[in-house]
Amino acid sequence: MAKGKLLIRALKGENLSVPPIWVMRQAGRYLPEYRATREKAGDFLSLCYNSDLAAEVTLQPIRRFGFDAAIVFADILLLPHALGSDLWFVTGEGPRLSTISDEADVEKLVGCDDIHEHLAPVYETIRIVCRELPAEIALIGFAGAPWTVATYMIAGRGTSNQEPAHRLMVENEGLFSRLIERLTDATIQYLAMQIEAGADCVKLFDSWAGSLGGDAFDKFVLKPCRDITTALKEQYPDIAVIGFPREAGERYVGFAKATGVDCVALDSDVNPVWAAQHVQIDGCVQGNLAPSHLVTGGEALVEHTRKIVNAFSKGAHIFNLGHGITPDGNPDYVHQMIETVRAEKPG
């Protein structure tokens, strides 16, 4: 049962002697087996929508490293794709989408009940992984948070400062709010179906949360996360939710209480000693080693890993990176990180 899995025990607030470990983007280009499978798929989107191959890459890091959790291989932009946005990937540059700029663009999006046929391959990936995953390993479902997904839909691509979304929010907050509401409703349904398919817990990635502040943070980061978490827990009272408001800074404080999430994931800029005092007091935290350490390795990797483990040793903690592992990450250093976490005796 999910309740006995180490990751779920930590998410429910248990202080384990050794924190469970997984890393964001653990199925990715730094692994030769992933690159081979992606080549077989043909392109990134084809890999996401091929349930057998997506399940294979989901399982690859579990086989290689023995992580305590797998995360379903997908992409946060599959949801706007299911809602009717055009989506394609440009090699070396990243995703491109048709843009949202006026009322007609929002009205053209399909209803939330109509997304599931498009997303059926994701649900099938989860079912395949559940059959093959070792019984003690948790499976994480996920989605992008509404603000972050909206920034891509409005700009048609990733941007350094999310300026197009900020501009629309100021010039037509009513329209912007309707887009956020549509994404919130769709995200609830998407994650619910992932749970139905077998996900043990879910995570909301708000990668651009740090570009909002004040009332805008409350309206477009906190509220959607609270609405999604509340709706999921009404349907699935035992489900655990991880929130990741990346680069939220001081707004990490109180995030769990404000949204109802069971765990707050921290980016690498957060001092773990500070976070233990101000964030972990409200429940489980996840993080937050800098991904660069898995490129350089060595004593700095060991030192920073130990510091994080010790800083969070008084409460519930899931060891992870502060962002996704980069394509130049070294699998040998991933092993080194895991060995350090599991050998470290807090004190």
Backbone torsions as a table, in degrees:
resi	resn	phi	psi	omega
1	MET	NA	151.9	-177.2
2	ALA	-58.0	-35.5	-174.6
3	LYS	-59.3	-27.8	-178.2
4	GLY	-85.2	-8.9	-178.1
5	LYS	-74.3	141.2	-173.6
6	LEU	-56.4	-43.8	-178.5
7	LEU	-61.4	-43.5	-178.7
8	ILE	-67.2	-38.5	177.3
9	ARG	-60.8	-42.4	177.7
10	ALA	-66.1	-42.2	179.5
11	LEU	-61.2	-30.2	179.4
12	LYS	-85.0	5.1	172.3
13	GLY	103.0	4.8	-178.4
14	GLU	-78.8	133.0	176.4
15	ASN	-88.3	103.0	-177.2
16	LEU	-90.0	150.1	-178.2
17	SER	-64.0	-32.6	173.6
18	VAL	-125.8	122.8	-177.4
19	PRO	-68.2	143.4	172.6
20	PRO	-63.7	154.1	-173.7
21	ILE	-129.5	133.5	160.8
22	TRP	-153.1	167.2	178.6
23	VAL	-133.3	145.1	178.4
24	MET	-65.7	140.9	-173.6
25	ARG	58.7	35.2	-179.3
26	GLN	-66.5	-23.1	169.1
27	ALA	-97.5	103.4	-174.3
28	GLY	-164.8	-173.0	-169.1
29	ARG	-68.2	-13.0	177.2
30	TYR	-72.0	-13.5	-179.3
31	LEU	-99.9	126.4	179.0
32	PRO	-61.7	-33.6	-179.8
33	GLU	-68.5	-33.0	174.7
34	TYR	-66.3	-46.2	-178.7
35	ARG	-59.5	-38.1	178.9
36	ALA	-66.2	-40.7	-179.6
37	THR	-69.9	-39.7	178.1
38	ARG	-63.4	-39.0	177.5
39	GLU	-62.7	-37.6	177.6
40	LYS	-64.5	-37.7	-179.4
41	ALA	-69.8	-31.7	179.3
42	GLY	107.0	-45.9	176.9
43	ASP	-159.0	172.3	-172.2
44	PHE	-62.9	-47.8	-178.7
45	LEU	-63.9	-38.6	178.0
46	SER	-62.7	-35.1	176.7
47	LEU	-66.5	-43.3	179.7
48	CYS	-60.1	-37.6	-174.4
49	TYR	-95.1	1.9	173.9
50	ASN	-98.6	101.9	-170.4
51	SER	-60.5	-40.4	-179.5
52	ASP	-64.6	-44.4	-179.2
53	LEU	-73.6	-36.3	176.9
54	ALA	-64.7	-38.7	176.0
55	ALA	-64.7	-39.6	179.3
56	GLU	-60.5	-46.9	-178.9
57	VAL	-72.2	-27.4	173.8
58	THR	-61.3	-38.8	-175.6
59	LEU	-83.7	-21.6	-174.7
60	GLN	-55.6	-48.5	-179.8
61	PRO	-69.1	-23.7	175.8
62	ILE	-68.8	-43.9	178.7
63	ARG	-63.9	-41.6	-174.5
64	ARG	-76.3	-42.0	-169.0
65	PHE	-112.0	-20.5	-176.1
66	GLY	71.1	37.1	175.2
67	PHE	-60.2	161.0	179.6
68	ASP	-86.7	-4.7	178.3
69	ALA	-152.0	147.5	168.3
70	ALA	-108.2	151.8	173.8
71	ILE	-122.6	131.7	-174.2
72	VAL	-57.0	136.3	-180.0
73	PHE	-79.9	116.9	179.4
74	ALA	-162.1	-160.9	178.8
75	ASP	-147.4	147.4	-177.0
76	ILE	-65.5	-19.2	-177.3
77	LEU	-88.8	0.7	173.7
78	LEU	-65.8	-29.9	179.4
79	LEU	-67.1	-51.3	176.1
80	PRO	-62.2	-30.1	174.3
81	HIS	-60.7	-44.5	178.5
82	ALA	-65.8	-29.1	179.3
83	LEU	-77.8	-9.6	176.0
84	GLY	119.2	-2.0	176.2
85	SER	-72.9	142.7	170.2
86	ASP	-70.5	143.0	-179.5
87	LEU	-142.9	130.9	172.5
88	TRP	-150.5	163.4	-178.7
89	PHE	-118.3	134.7	177.7
90	VAL	-101.6	122.8	-177.2
91	THR	-56.1	128.0	178.8
92	GLY	80.7	-6.4	-178.3
93	GLU	-122.7	-29.5	177.5
94	GLY	108.7	-162.4	-171.4
95	PRO	-77.0	152.7	172.2
96	ARG	-133.1	141.6	178.4
97	LEU	-134.7	156.2	165.5
98	SER	-65.3	148.8	-169.6
99	THR	-97.4	154.1	173.8
100	ILE	-105.6	120.1	-178.7
101	SER	-135.8	-15.0	-178.7
102	ASP	-149.4	178.6	-175.9
103	GLU	-57.6	-39.7	-178.1
104	ALA	-63.0	-35.9	179.7
105	ASP	-64.9	-39.8	178.8
106	VAL	-69.8	-40.9	-178.5
107	GLU	-65.4	-25.9	179.6
108	LYS	-73.4	-18.3	179.4
109	LEU	-63.9	142.5	-177.3
110	VAL	-74.0	163.2	177.9
111	GLY	-67.6	153.5	-176.4
112	CYS	-61.7	-29.1	179.7
113	ASP	-72.5	-12.8	-173.6
114	ASP	-100.7	8.8	-176.6
115	ILE	-86.1	-17.5	-165.0
116	HIS	-74.3	-30.0	176.9
117	GLU	-63.5	-41.9	178.5
118	HIS	-64.2	-37.9	-175.4
119	LEU	-91.4	3.4	-179.3
120	ALA	-54.0	-36.9	178.0
121	PRO	-60.2	-33.3	177.4
122	VAL	-65.6	-43.8	-179.9
123	TYR	-65.0	-37.3	178.1
124	GLU	-68.5	-36.7	174.7
125	THR	-57.1	-44.9	179.6
126	ILE	-62.0	-43.5	179.8
127	ARG	-62.8	-40.3	178.7
128	ILE	-64.7	-46.2	-179.2
129	VAL	-61.8	-41.5	179.4
130	CYS	-58.3	-35.6	179.4
131	ARG	-71.0	-29.1	-172.5
132	GLU	-104.8	-16.6	-176.3
133	LEU	-73.4	136.0	174.8
134	PRO	-53.8	144.6	-170.6
135	ALA	-59.6	-28.0	-176.1
136	GLU	-86.6	-5.3	-176.1
137	ILE	-96.8	130.0	179.6
138	ALA	-81.6	153.4	175.5
139	LEU	-116.4	125.6	-177.8
140	ILE	-101.9	126.0	167.3
141	GLY	-92.5	164.3	-178.5
142	PHE	-158.2	166.4	172.7
143	ALA	-154.4	159.0	170.2
144	GLY	-76.0	145.9	176.0
145	ALA	-72.4	152.8	-174.5
146	PRO	-53.8	-44.4	-179.3
147	TRP	-59.2	-49.1	-177.3
148	THR	-63.9	-44.3	178.7
149	VAL	-63.2	-39.8	179.3
150	ALA	-61.5	-37.0	-179.5
151	THR	-60.7	-38.4	178.2
152	TYR	-70.8	-40.3	-177.7
153	MET	-67.3	-34.2	-178.3
154	ILE	-78.5	-42.6	-178.4
155	ALA	-83.2	-23.0	-175.2
156	GLY	81.0	6.9	-179.0
157	ARG	-174.8	172.5	172.2
158	GLY	-73.8	142.4	178.2
159	THR	-129.9	158.2	-175.6
160	SER	-72.2	-28.9	-175.4
161	ASN	-129.1	5.7	179.4
162	GLN	56.9	28.9	-174.7
163	GLU	-57.9	-42.2	179.6
164	PRO	-59.1	-40.0	178.7
165	ALA	-68.7	-40.6	176.5
166	HIS	-60.6	-41.3	-178.1
167	ARG	-65.1	-45.2	179.3
168	LEU	-64.6	-37.6	179.9
169	MET	-60.8	-37.8	-179.6
170	VAL	-78.7	-43.5	-174.0
171	GLU	-76.9	-29.5	-178.1
172	ASN	-150.2	73.8	-176.1
173	GLU	-64.2	-31.4	178.4
174	GLY	-61.3	-47.2	177.9
175	LEU	-63.5	-44.9	-179.7
176	PHE	-60.6	-42.2	-179.9
177	SER	-64.0	-37.8	178.1
178	ARG	-65.1	-37.0	176.4
179	LEU	-64.9	-43.8	178.2
180	ILE	-61.6	-41.8	179.2
181	GLU	-64.0	-42.5	178.3
182	ARG	-61.9	-42.1	179.3
183	LEU	-68.3	-36.3	178.1
184	THR	-62.2	-48.1	-179.9
185	ASP	-62.4	-42.9	-179.7
186	ALA	-66.5	-37.6	-179.9
187	THR	-65.6	-39.3	176.5
188	ILE	-58.6	-47.5	-178.9
189	GLN	-66.5	-41.5	-179.3
190	TYR	-61.7	-47.9	-179.2
191	LEU	-69.3	-35.7	177.5
192	ALA	-60.2	-41.8	178.9
193	MET	-68.8	-31.7	174.5
194	GLN	-66.1	-39.5	177.2
195	ILE	-65.5	-43.8	177.5
196	GLU	-58.2	-36.2	-178.9
197	ALA	-74.5	-18.4	175.7
198	GLY	134.9	0.3	178.3
199	ALA	-62.1	134.7	-178.9
200	ASP	-80.8	-25.1	179.3
201	CYS	-159.9	172.1	-179.2
202	VAL	-137.0	157.9	179.9
203	LYS	-130.9	139.6	175.3
204	LEU	-106.8	118.1	179.5
205	PHE	-95.1	109.7	173.5
206	ASP	-109.2	74.4	-170.5
207	SER	-63.3	-26.2	-177.7
208	TRP	-109.9	22.0	179.5
209	ALA	-58.8	-33.1	-175.9
210	GLY	-66.1	-12.6	179.5
211	SER	-87.9	0.4	176.0
212	LEU	-110.4	151.8	176.1
213	GLY	-146.7	172.4	174.2
214	GLY	56.4	-136.9	-178.6
215	ASP	-63.1	-34.6	-179.8
216	ALA	-63.3	-38.0	176.5
217	PHE	-64.2	-42.6	179.5
218	ASP	-62.2	-45.0	-175.4
219	LYS	-73.8	-39.8	-166.4
220	PHE	-114.2	-4.2	170.9
221	VAL	-115.0	-59.0	-176.2
222	LEU	-65.2	-50.5	-173.7
223	LYS	-63.2	-49.3	178.3
224	PRO	-60.0	-39.6	178.5
225	CYS	-63.8	-41.7	177.5
226	ARG	-64.5	-42.9	-179.0
227	ASP	-64.4	-42.2	180.0
228	ILE	-66.8	-46.8	-178.8
229	THR	-62.9	-44.8	-179.6
230	THR	-61.1	-46.5	-178.3
231	ALA	-63.4	-41.6	-179.9
232	LEU	-66.2	-40.7	-178.0
233	LYS	-72.8	-25.1	173.1
234	GLU	-66.5	-38.3	178.5
235	GLN	-80.0	-37.4	-173.7
236	TYR	-133.3	82.7	-171.8
237	PRO	-57.4	-27.4	-176.9
238	ASP	-91.8	-3.3	-175.6
239	ILE	-72.4	140.0	176.9
240	ALA	-101.9	143.7	-178.3
241	VAL	-123.8	131.8	174.4
242	ILE	-103.9	130.0	175.1
243	GLY	-108.8	138.5	-179.9
244	PHE	-130.1	84.0	176.5
245	PRO	-86.7	76.6	-170.1
246	ARG	-56.3	137.3	178.8
247	GLU	61.6	30.8	178.9
248	ALA	-74.6	-14.7	177.2
249	GLY	60.2	-127.2	-179.0
250	GLU	-63.0	-21.7	-178.6
251	ARG	-74.8	-5.9	168.5
252	TYR	-62.4	-32.0	-179.1
253	VAL	-65.7	124.6	179.2
254	GLY	80.3	1.2	-177.2
255	PHE	-61.5	-42.4	-178.7
256	ALA	-62.7	-44.5	180.0
257	LYS	-66.3	-36.9	-176.2
258	ALA	-73.4	-25.2	-173.7
259	THR	-115.1	-20.8	-177.7
260	GLY	87.0	3.8	178.8
261	VAL	-67.1	154.3	-179.3
262	ASP	-86.4	-19.4	-175.2
263	CYS	-150.4	140.8	176.7
264	VAL	-111.2	120.1	175.9
265	ALA	-85.6	138.6	-172.8
266	LEU	-113.2	142.7	175.3
267	ASP	-81.9	172.0	-171.6
268	SER	-72.9	-14.3	179.1
269	ASP	-79.6	-9.7	-177.6
270	VAL	-82.0	128.5	175.7
271	ASN	-71.3	120.0	-175.9
272	PRO	-64.1	-30.1	177.7
273	VAL	-65.6	-44.7	176.0
274	TRP	-61.3	-44.9	-177.4
275	ALA	-65.0	-35.4	177.6
276	ALA	-62.5	-35.9	-177.6
277	GLN	-79.6	-31.0	-169.7
278	HIS	-116.1	-21.4	-177.1
279	VAL	-114.0	-45.7	-177.0
280	GLN	-66.4	-18.3	178.3
281	ILE	-63.1	-19.7	-180.0
282	ASP	-97.5	1.0	179.4
283	GLY	142.5	-163.1	-174.7
284	CYS	-63.5	143.7	171.0
285	VAL	-123.2	155.8	179.5
286	GLN	-128.8	135.6	175.3
287	GLY	137.7	-162.9	-6.8
288	ASN	-148.3	47.6	-179.9
289	LEU	-64.9	139.2	176.8
290	ALA	-66.5	130.4	179.7
291	PRO	-58.0	-24.4	-180.0
292	SER	-60.2	-26.7	179.4
293	HIS	-66.9	-23.2	177.2
294	LEU	-85.1	0.1	171.3
295	VAL	-97.6	-38.8	-173.9
296	THR	-98.4	-29.4	177.8
297	GLY	61.4	-150.9	174.0
298	GLY	74.9	-161.8	-174.8
299	GLU	-66.0	-32.4	179.1
300	ALA	-63.4	-39.0	176.4
301	LEU	-60.6	-47.5	-179.0
302	VAL	-63.5	-45.6	-177.6
303	GLU	-61.9	-48.2	-177.7
304	HIS	-70.2	-34.5	175.7
305	THR	-61.8	-45.5	179.3
306	ARG	-63.0	-40.3	-179.6
307	LYS	-61.5	-41.2	-179.6
308	ILE	-67.4	-46.5	179.4
309	VAL	-58.2	-45.0	-178.2
310	ASN	-70.5	-38.5	-178.8
311	ALA	-61.3	-36.4	-175.6
312	PHE	-100.6	12.8	-172.5
313	SER	-71.1	-12.3	-177.4
314	LYS	-89.8	-0.6	-177.9
315	GLY	-151.6	-172.1	-178.5
316	ALA	-71.0	131.6	-174.8
317	HIS	-149.3	137.0	170.5
318	ILE	-114.3	121.8	-179.1
319	PHE	-77.9	132.5	-178.3
320	ASN	-159.7	179.2	171.8
321	LEU	-85.7	169.8	175.1
322	GLY	-87.5	-6.1	173.1
323	HIS	-163.7	-177.3	-174.3
324	GLY	-70.9	147.8	175.1
325	ILE	-61.4	138.1	-174.9
326	THR	-88.1	159.4	-177.9
327	PRO	-58.6	-24.1	178.9
328	ASP	-91.5	10.1	174.3
329	GLY	-61.5	149.4	-176.7
330	ASN	-106.1	120.2	179.3
331	PRO	-55.6	-31.7	178.5
332	ASP	-63.5	-35.8	-179.7
333	TYR	-75.7	-26.4	172.5
334	VAL	-63.6	-45.1	175.6
335	HIS	-58.6	-42.7	-179.6
336	GLN	-61.7	-42.2	177.9
337	MET	-61.3	-48.0	-178.1
338	ILE	-62.5	-44.6	179.7
339	GLU	-61.6	-38.6	-179.7
340	THR	-66.6	-45.6	179.7
341	VAL	-59.8	-47.0	-174.4
342	ARG	-76.2	-15.1	177.3
343	ALA	-96.2	-19.1	-174.2
344	GLU	-70.6	133.5	175.5
345	LYS	-110.6	105.1	-176.6
346	PRO	-55.9	144.0	179.3
347	GLY	167.4	NA	NA
